[in-house]
Amino acid sequence: MKPIKIITFIALLASIASIICGYVLDVPYSKKLIGFGVMGIFFVVFPLFSYYRWKDKDAKDYMITKESLNKMRENQKRKKQL
């Protein structure tokens, strides 16, 4: 496995463990544990996962441009003719 995938998985497990500990344990800082777990998911895990999944892809392939709109219209015309 790739190191970034392992790091992302470990960060996800740590965040989930922090959230669960915040709910289960009866300590004065339990709300902080939940908050740090949620922040870890949104500010660490999600960006790492997004980078890992998108690093070799071109963003232009997923943008709507005039050329892509024309291709979609041509494909719709072909489907209607069949």
N, CA, C and O atoms as a MOPAC input file, in Angstrom:
PM7 MOZYME 1SCF
protein

 N      0.84300 1    -1.19200 1     0.00000 1
 C      0.00000 1     0.00000 1     0.00000 1
 C      0.87400 1     1.23600 1     0.00000 1
 O      2.01200 1     1.21700 1     0.46900 1
 N      0.32300 1     2.30300 1    -0.53300 1
 C      1.06000 1     3.55400 1    -0.60700 1
 C      1.04900 1     4.24900 1     0.75700 1
 O      0.08700 1     4.12700 1     1.51600 1
 N      2.12800 1     4.97900 1     1.06100 1
 C      2.21500 1     5.63700 1     2.37100 1
 C      1.08800 1     6.63700 1     2.62900 1
 O      0.60200 1     6.73700 1     3.75600 1
 N      0.66800 1     7.37700 1     1.60200 1
 C     -0.39900 1     8.36900 1     1.81500 1
 C     -1.70600 1     7.68700 1     2.17700 1
 O     -2.50000 1     8.22300 1     2.95000 1
 N     -1.92800 1     6.50300 1     1.61700 1
 C     -3.14300 1     5.75100 1     1.92900 1
 C     -3.11100 1     5.25500 1     3.37000 1
 O     -4.12800 1     5.27100 1     4.06500 1
 N     -1.94300 1     4.81900 1     3.81000 1
 C     -1.80000 1     4.35600 1     5.18600 1
 C     -1.98900 1     5.50700 1     6.16400 1
 O     -2.67600 1     5.36200 1     7.17500 1
 N     -1.37600 1     6.66000 1     5.86200 1
 C     -1.50100 1     7.83700 1     6.72800 1
 C     -2.95800 1     8.28500 1     6.81600 1
 O     -3.44500 1     8.62300 1     7.89400 1
 N     -3.64400 1     8.28400 1     5.68400 1
 C     -5.06000 1     8.67300 1     5.66400 1
 C     -5.89000 1     7.71300 1     6.50300 1
 O     -6.76400 1     8.14300 1     7.25600 1
 N     -5.62700 1     6.44000 1     6.38300 1
 C     -6.37800 1     5.44200 1     7.14600 1
 C     -6.12600 1     5.58100 1     8.64500 1
 O     -7.05700 1     5.48700 1     9.44400 1
 N     -4.87400 1     5.80300 1     9.02300 1
 C     -4.54700 1     5.98200 1    10.43900 1
 C     -5.21100 1     7.23900 1    10.99000 1
 O     -5.74200 1     7.22500 1    12.10000 1
 N     -5.18400 1     8.32800 1    10.21600 1
 C     -5.82600 1     9.56900 1    10.65900 1
 C     -7.33700 1     9.37800 1    10.80000 1
 O     -7.94400 1     9.92000 1    11.72400 1
 N     -7.94300 1     8.61800 1     9.90100 1
 C     -9.37500 1     8.34000 1     9.99700 1
 C     -9.68000 1     7.53100 1    11.25900 1
 O    -10.62900 1     7.83900 1    11.98000 1
 N     -8.88800 1     6.51000 1    11.52200 1
 C     -9.09800 1     5.70400 1    12.72800 1
 C     -8.92200 1     6.54100 1    13.99700 1
 O     -9.69200 1     6.39800 1    14.94800 1
 N     -7.91200 1     7.41100 1    14.01200 1
 C     -7.68300 1     8.25500 1    15.18300 1
 C     -8.84700 1     9.22300 1    15.39300 1
 O     -9.26300 1     9.45500 1    16.52700 1
 N     -9.36600 1     9.78100 1    14.31500 1
 C    -10.49200 1    10.71000 1    14.42500 1
 C    -11.74900 1     9.99900 1    14.92700 1
 O    -12.45300 1    10.50900 1    15.79800 1
 N    -12.01700 1     8.84300 1    14.38000 1
 C    -13.19400 1     8.08500 1    14.81300 1
 C    -13.04400 1     7.64400 1    16.26300 1
 O    -14.01000 1     7.67800 1    17.02500 1
 N    -11.83400 1     7.22800 1    16.65100 1
 C    -11.59100 1     6.83000 1    18.03800 1
 C    -11.78700 1     8.00800 1    18.98100 1
 O    -12.31700 1     7.84800 1    20.08000 1
 N    -11.36000 1     9.19000 1    18.55100 1
 C    -11.53200 1    10.38400 1    19.38300 1
 C    -13.01200 1    10.71400 1    19.57100 1
 O    -13.44000 1    11.07300 1    20.66800 1
 N    -13.77800 1    10.59100 1    18.51100 1
 C    -15.22200 1    10.85600 1    18.61100 1
 C    -15.88800 1     9.83900 1    19.53200 1
 O    -16.69300 1    10.20900 1    20.38700 1
 N    -15.56000 1     8.57400 1    19.36400 1
 C    -16.16500 1     7.52800 1    20.19900 1
 C    -15.77200 1     7.71500 1    21.66500 1
 O    -16.61100 1     7.58600 1    22.55600 1
 N    -14.49800 1     8.01700 1    21.91000 1
 C    -14.05100 1     8.24500 1    23.29900 1
 C    -14.76300 1     9.44400 1    23.90200 1
 O    -15.07500 1     9.44200 1    25.09200 1
 N    -15.02200 1    10.46000 1    23.10300 1
 C    -15.73400 1    11.62500 1    23.60200 1
 C    -17.14800 1    11.29600 1    24.02800 1
 O    -17.65900 1    11.86700 1    24.99100 1
 N    -17.77800 1    10.38400 1    23.32200 1
 C    -19.14600 1     9.98700 1    23.69200 1
 C    -19.17900 1     8.99100 1    24.85300 1
 O    -20.08100 1     9.03900 1    25.68800 1
 N    -18.20400 1     8.09700 1    24.90400 1
 C    -18.23700 1     7.02500 1    25.88900 1
 C    -17.68100 1     7.46400 1    27.24200 1
 O    -18.28300 1     7.18800 1    28.28000 1
 N    -16.54900 1     8.13800 1    27.23200 1
 C    -15.90100 1     8.51300 1    28.48400 1
 C    -16.61900 1     9.68800 1    29.13800 1
 O    -17.12300 1    10.58800 1    28.46600 1
 N    -16.64700 1     9.65200 1    30.44700 1
 C    -17.27300 1    10.74100 1    31.19400 1
 C    -16.16300 1    11.59200 1    31.82700 1
 O    -15.89800 1    11.51500 1    33.02600 1
 N    -15.53100 1    12.40000 1    30.97800 1
 C    -14.44300 1    13.28100 1    31.41800 1
 C    -14.82100 1    14.72100 1    31.09700 1
 O    -15.66900 1    14.95600 1    30.23600 1
 N    -14.21200 1    15.68300 1    31.76800 1
 C    -14.58400 1    17.08200 1    31.52600 1
 C    -14.29000 1    17.57300 1    30.10800 1
 O    -14.91200 1    18.52700 1    29.64200 1
 N    -13.36800 1    16.94100 1    29.43800 1
 C    -12.98700 1    17.38200 1    28.09500 1
 C    -13.55300 1    16.47400 1    26.99800 1
 O    -12.96300 1    16.37100 1    25.92300 1
 N    -14.66400 1    15.83000 1    27.24900 1
 C    -15.24000 1    14.90800 1    26.26700 1
 C    -15.74400 1    15.64700 1    25.02600 1
 O    -15.66400 1    15.11800 1    23.91800 1
 N    -16.26100 1    16.86400 1    25.20300 1
 C    -16.72200 1    17.63200 1    24.04000 1
 C    -15.54300 1    18.04300 1    23.15600 1
 O    -15.67300 1    18.14300 1    21.93600 1
 N    -14.39400 1    18.27900 1    23.78900 1
 C    -13.19900 1    18.61400 1    23.00700 1
 C    -12.72500 1    17.40900 1    22.20400 1
 O    -12.26400 1    17.56500 1    21.07300 1
 N    -12.83300 1    16.21500 1    22.77000 1
 C    -12.46500 1    15.00800 1    22.03100 1
 C    -13.33700 1    14.84500 1    20.78800 1
 O    -12.84100 1    14.51700 1    19.71000 1
 N    -14.62300 1    15.07400 1    20.94800 1
 C    -15.54500 1    14.98100 1    19.80300 1
 C    -15.18300 1    16.04000 1    18.77300 1
 O    -15.13100 1    15.75600 1    17.57600 1
 N    -14.93400 1    17.24600 1    19.23100 1
 C    -14.58900 1    18.34000 1    18.31200 1
 C    -13.29900 1    18.09100 1    17.56000 1
 O    -13.22000 1    18.33500 1    16.35600 1
 N    -12.27700 1    17.60000 1    18.27100 1
 C    -11.01100 1    17.30100 1    17.59800 1
 C    -11.17200 1    16.15200 1    16.60100 1
 O    -10.52500 1    16.14000 1    15.55300 1
 N    -12.01800 1    15.20600 1    16.92000 1
 C    -12.26400 1    14.11200 1    15.98500 1
 C    -12.93800 1    14.59400 1    14.71100 1
 O    -12.56800 1    14.18900 1    13.60900 1
 N    -13.92600 1    15.45900 1    14.86900 1
 C    -14.61900 1    16.00100 1    13.69600 1
 C    -13.67600 1    16.88900 1    12.87800 1
 O    -13.65900 1    16.82300 1    11.64900 1
 N    -12.89500 1    17.71600 1    13.57200 1
 C    -11.93400 1    18.56400 1    12.86200 1
 C    -10.88900 1    17.72400 1    12.13900 1
 O    -10.46200 1    18.06700 1    11.03700 1
 N    -10.48000 1    16.62300 1    12.76100 1
 C     -9.51600 1    15.74200 1    12.11600 1
 C    -10.05900 1    15.14200 1    10.82900 1
 O     -9.33900 1    15.01100 1     9.83900 1
 N    -11.33000 1    14.77900 1    10.85500 1
 C    -11.92900 1    14.22000 1     9.64500 1
 C    -11.99600 1    15.26600 1     8.53600 1
 O    -11.65400 1    14.98500 1     7.38800 1
 N    -12.43900 1    16.47700 1     8.88600 1
 C    -12.65600 1    17.48100 1     7.84800 1
 C    -11.38600 1    18.20300 1     7.41600 1
 O    -11.27800 1    18.60000 1     6.25600 1
 N    -10.42900 1    18.38300 1     8.31000 1
 C     -9.24000 1    19.14200 1     7.95100 1
 C     -8.01100 1    18.28900 1     7.65900 1
 O     -7.02300 1    18.80100 1     7.13100 1
 N     -8.04800 1    17.00700 1     7.98700 1
 C     -6.90100 1    16.13900 1     7.72500 1
 C     -7.28600 1    14.99900 1     6.78900 1
 O     -6.69200 1    14.83900 1     5.72300 1
 N     -8.27800 1    14.21100 1     7.18600 1
 C     -8.61600 1    13.00500 1     6.43500 1
 C     -9.18700 1    13.34500 1     5.05900 1
 O     -8.73600 1    12.79700 1     4.05400 1
 N    -10.16300 1    14.23400 1     5.00300 1
 C    -10.78300 1    14.54200 1     3.70900 1
 C     -9.79600 1    15.14600 1     2.70700 1
 O     -9.79200 1    14.71200 1     1.55500 1
 N     -8.95000 1    16.13200 1     3.08100 1
 C     -7.97400 1    16.63100 1     2.10600 1
 C     -6.95500 1    15.57200 1     1.66600 1
 O     -6.59400 1    15.51700 1     0.49000 1
 N     -6.49200 1    14.73800 1     2.59400 1
 C     -5.56000 1    13.67800 1     2.20600 1
 C     -6.21300 1    12.69400 1     1.24700 1
 O     -5.60700 1    12.28200 1     0.25800 1
 N     -7.45100 1    12.32200 1     1.54700 1
 C     -8.16900 1    11.40300 1     0.66700 1
 C     -8.39600 1    12.02500 1    -0.71500 1
 O     -8.21800 1    11.36500 1    -1.73900 1
 N     -8.78700 1    13.28800 1    -0.72900 1
 C     -9.01700 1    13.96800 1    -2.00700 1
 C     -7.73600 1    14.05100 1    -2.81600 1
 O     -7.75000 1    13.81800 1    -4.02500 1
 N     -6.63300 1    14.38000 1    -2.16800 1
 C     -5.35700 1    14.44800 1    -2.88200 1
 C     -4.98000 1    13.08300 1    -3.43800 1
 O     -4.55700 1    12.97300 1    -4.58900 1
 N     -5.13000 1    12.05400 1    -2.63400 1
 C     -4.77200 1    10.70500 1    -3.06300 1
 C     -5.59700 1    10.27100 1    -4.27400 1
 O     -5.06800 1     9.64700 1    -5.19400 1
 N     -6.88200 1    10.59600 1    -4.27800 1
 C     -7.75300 1    10.16300 1    -5.36800 1
 C     -7.62500 1    11.00300 1    -6.63100 1
 O     -7.88300 1    10.50300 1    -7.72600 1
 N     -7.22800 1    12.28200 1    -6.50400 1
 C     -7.21800 1    13.18800 1    -7.65100 1
 C     -5.83000 1    13.50500 1    -8.17500 1
 O     -5.72800 1    14.24600 1    -9.15200 1
 N     -4.75500 1    12.99300 1    -7.59200 1
 C     -3.42200 1    13.45300 1    -7.95900 1
 C     -3.02600 1    13.12300 1    -9.39100 1
 O     -2.24500 1    13.87300 1    -9.97700 1
 N     -3.51300 1    12.06200 1    -9.97600 1
 C     -3.13400 1    11.68600 1   -11.34200 1
 C     -4.20000 1    12.01600 1   -12.37500 1
 O     -4.09900 1    11.58500 1   -13.52300 1
 N     -5.20300 1    12.76100 1   -11.99000 1
 C     -6.30100 1    13.06600 1   -12.90500 1
 C     -6.26600 1    14.52600 1   -13.32000 1
 O     -5.78500 1    15.38600 1   -12.58300 1
 N     -6.78400 1    14.79100 1   -14.51400 1
 C     -6.82900 1    16.15100 1   -15.02600 1
 C     -8.19100 1    16.75600 1   -14.71000 1
 O     -9.22500 1    16.18200 1   -15.05400 1
 N     -8.19300 1    17.90100 1   -14.06200 1
 C     -9.45300 1    18.54600 1   -13.66700 1
 C    -10.25000 1    19.01300 1   -14.88500 1
 O    -11.47000 1    19.15400 1   -14.80400 1
 N     -9.59000 1    19.24800 1   -15.98700 1
 C    -10.29600 1    19.70300 1   -17.19800 1
 C    -11.25900 1    18.64900 1   -17.73000 1
 O    -12.24300 1    18.97800 1   -18.39200 1
 N    -10.97500 1    17.38600 1   -17.44200 1
 C    -11.87100 1    16.31600 1   -17.89300 1
 C    -13.22700 1    16.38200 1   -17.20000 1
 O    -14.20400 1    15.83400 1   -17.71100 1
 N    -13.30300 1    17.03800 1   -16.05200 1
 C    -14.53900 1    17.08300 1   -15.27100 1
 C    -15.21600 1    18.45100 1   -15.30100 1
 O    -16.23100 1    18.65100 1   -14.63400 1
 N    -14.66700 1    19.39000 1   -16.06400 1
 C    -15.25800 1    20.72300 1   -16.15900 1
 C    -16.19500 1    20.79400 1   -17.36700 1
 O    -15.98400 1    20.13000 1   -18.38100 1
 N    -17.22300 1    21.61100 1   -17.22800 1
 C    -18.14800 1    21.80500 1   -18.34100 1
 C    -17.62700 1    22.95800 1   -19.19700 1
 O    -17.55600 1    24.10300 1   -18.75200 1
 N    -17.26900 1    22.62800 1   -20.41900 1
 C    -16.79200 1    23.62900 1   -21.37500 1
 C    -17.68900 1    23.57300 1   -22.60300 1
 O    -18.57200 1    22.72100 1   -22.70300 1
 N    -17.45600 1    24.48100 1   -23.52600 1
 C    -18.26500 1    24.47200 1   -24.75900 1
 C    -18.07300 1    23.18200 1   -25.53300 1
 O    -19.01900 1    22.64500 1   -26.11000 1
 N    -16.83300 1    22.68300 1   -25.54300 1
 C    -16.56800 1    21.44200 1   -26.27200 1
 C    -17.30500 1    20.26100 1   -25.64100 1
 O    -17.86400 1    19.42200 1   -26.34800 1
 N    -17.30100 1    20.20100 1   -24.31900 1
 C    -17.98400 1    19.08100 1   -23.66300 1
 C    -19.49900 1    19.19600 1   -23.82500 1
 O    -20.18400 1    18.18500 1   -23.97700 1
 N    -20.02300 1    20.41500 1   -23.79300 1
 C    -21.45800 1    20.59200 1   -24.03900 1
 C    -21.82900 1    20.15300 1   -25.45200 1
 O    -22.85200 1    19.49900 1   -25.65200 1
 N    -21.00200 1    20.51200 1   -26.42600 1
 C    -21.26700 1    20.09300 1   -27.80400 1
 C    -21.22900 1    18.57100 1   -27.93600 1
 O    -22.04800 1    17.99400 1   -28.65100 1
 N    -20.28600 1    17.91500 1   -27.25600 1
 C    -20.22400 1    16.45600 1   -27.29400 1
 C    -21.47000 1    15.83800 1   -26.68300 1
 O    -22.00000 1    14.86100 1   -27.21100 1
 N    -21.94500 1    16.40000 1   -25.57200 1
 C    -23.15500 1    15.87000 1   -24.93300 1
 C    -24.36900 1    16.03800 1   -25.83700 1
 O    -25.20500 1    15.13900 1   -25.93400 1
 N    -24.46600 1    17.18300 1   -26.49700 1
 C    -25.59500 1    17.42000 1   -27.40900 1
 C    -25.55400 1    16.46300 1   -28.59300 1
 O    -26.58800 1    15.94700 1   -29.01500 1
 N    -24.35300 1    16.22700 1   -29.13200 1
 C    -24.22300 1    15.28600 1   -30.24500 1
 C    -24.60800 1    13.86700 1   -29.81300 1
 O    -25.26600 1    13.14300 1   -30.56000 1
 N    -24.20300 1    13.48300 1   -28.62900 1
 C    -24.55300 1    12.14900 1   -28.12100 1
 C    -26.05600 1    12.01500 1   -27.91200 1
 O    -26.62100 1    10.95400 1   -28.17800 1
 N    -26.71600 1    13.07600 1   -27.43800 1
 C    -28.16300 1    13.04100 1   -27.25300 1
 C    -28.87000 1    12.93300 1   -28.59800 1
 O    -29.86200 1    12.21300 1   -28.71800 1
 N    -28.36600 1    13.64700 1   -29.62200 1
 C    -28.97700 1    13.56400 1   -30.95900 1
 C    -28.84700 1    12.16200 1   -31.52800 1
 O    -29.77700 1    11.64400 1   -32.14600 1
 N    -27.66500 1    11.53800 1   -31.31200 1
 C    -27.45900 1    10.18100 1   -31.80900 1
 C    -28.38200 1     9.18600 1   -31.12500 1
 O    -28.89300 1     8.26800 1   -31.76600 1
 N    -28.60100 1     9.36300 1   -29.82000 1
 C    -29.48700 1     8.45700 1   -29.08300 1
 C    -30.93300 1     8.61500 1   -29.54000 1
 O    -31.67100 1     7.63300 1   -29.59900 1
 N    -31.34200 1     9.82900 1   -29.86200 1
 C    -32.70400 1    10.04300 1   -30.33400 1
 C    -32.91200 1     9.45700 1   -31.71400 1
 O    -34.01000 1     9.00500 1   -32.03700 1
 N    -31.87200 1     9.45800 1   -32.53400 1
 C    -31.99500 1     8.91100 1   -33.89400 1
 C    -32.09300 1     7.39000 1   -33.86400 1
 O    -32.68800 1     6.79300 1   -34.76000 1
 N    -31.52300 1     6.76600 1   -32.85700 1
 C    -31.57800 1     5.29800 1   -32.76600 1
 C    -32.92100 1     4.90800 1   -32.28800 1
 O    -33.20100 1     3.71900 1   -32.13400 1

